[in-house]
Amino acid sequence: MLPRGIAHELLITCREMLADEAYRLGFANRLTQRGGALQESLKLAGMIVRNSMAVVREVKRGLATLAEDGVGAATKFEWDAARALQGGSDAEEGISAFLEKRPPKFA
């Protein structure tokens, strides 16, 4: 996740990385005030659970495929997963919710 030079420096020097540096380098997704991590985590979790768990699961699997097997395998996985998911009940619910201008209620 870190640039190679930064990772080498941290490993060789054992220096501590402060939160603002971790955020600036892309090693941390968010910064919060002291004591705010739990609230921010719950907010993020709330955003995730509003989505289709079937889609969330496949996105996670796709990212793992990309990391382990490369772009070609991940592209095939994405294609196959999209075809499988488009026929599911969550896809129908997502379309209905969009057309009816309401939040979806995924299974």
C-alpha positions in Angstrom: 0.0 0.0 0.0 2.9 2.3 0.6 5.4 3.5 -2.0 8.4 1.2 -1.9 10.9 3.8 -0.7 8.6 4.8 2.3 8.1 1.2 3.2 11.8 0.5 3.1 12.5 3.6 5.3 9.9 2.6 7.9 11.1 -1.0 8.0 14.8 -0.1 8.3 14.5 2.8 10.7 11.5 1.4 12.8 10.3 5.0 13.0 6.7 5.6 14.0 4.3 6.8 11.3 1.9 9.5 12.5 -1.8 9.4 11.4 -1.6 12.5 9.2 1.4 11.0 7.3 -0.4 7.6 6.9 -3.4 9.4 5.5 -1.4 11.6 3.2 0.4 8.5 1.8 -2.8 6.6 1.3 -2.1 4.1 4.0 -5.2 5.2 6.0 -8.6 5.9 4.4 -9.8 8.4 7.0 -8.7 10.6 9.9 -10.9 11.3 12.9 -10.6 13.3 16.0 -9.1 11.5 19.0 -11.8 9.0 20.2 -13.8 9.3 16.9 -12.6 6.0 15.3 -15.5 3.9 16.5 -18.2 6.4 15.4 -16.5 6.8 12.0 -16.3 3.0 11.7 -20.0 2.6 12.5 -20.8 5.3 9.9 -18.8 3.4 7.2 -20.4 0.1 8.2 -23.8 1.7 7.9 -23.0 2.7 4.4 -21.9 -0.8 3.5 -25.0 -2.6 4.9 -27.3 -0.5 2.8 -25.9 -2.3 -0.2 -26.6 -5.7 -1.5 -24.6 -8.2 0.5 -24.3 -10.4 -2.5 -22.6 -7.5 -4.4 -20.4 -6.6 -1.5 -19.3 -10.2 -1.2 -18.4 -10.4 -4.9 -16.6 -7.0 -4.9 -14.4 -8.3 -2.1 -13.8 -11.6 -4.0 -13.0 -9.6 -7.1 -10.4 -7.4 -5.3 -8.8 -10.6 -3.8 -8.7 -12.1 -7.3 -7.0 -8.9 -8.6 -4.4 -9.0 -5.8 -3.7 -12.7 -6.1 -4.1 -13.4 -9.8 -3.8 -10.1 -11.7 -6.0 -8.0 -14.0 -6.9 -10.7 -16.5 -8.3 -13.0 -13.9 -10.1 -10.2 -12.1 -11.7 -9.0 -15.4 -13.0 -12.5 -16.1 -14.2 -12.7 -12.5 -16.0 -9.4 -12.7 -17.7 -10.4 -16.0 -18.8 -13.7 -14.5 -20.0 -12.2 -11.3 -22.0 -9.5 -13.0 -23.8 -12.0 -15.2 -24.6 -14.1 -12.1 -25.8 -11.2 -10.0 -27.9 -9.5 -12.7 -30.5 -12.3 -12.5 -30.8 -12.2 -8.7 -33.5 -10.7 -6.5 -31.2 -7.9 -5.3 -30.8 -6.7 -8.9 -34.6 -6.6 -9.4 -35.0 -4.8 -6.1 -32.3 -2.3 -7.1 -34.1 -1.5 -10.4 -37.5 -1.3 -8.7 -36.2 1.0 -6.0 -34.6 3.3 -8.5 -37.7 3.5 -10.6 -39.9 4.1 -7.6 -37.4 6.6 -6.2 -37.1 4.9 -2.8 -34.2 3.2 -0.9 -33.7 -0.4 -1.9 -34.5 -3.2 0.6 -31.9 -5.9 -0.3 -32.2 -9.5 0.8 
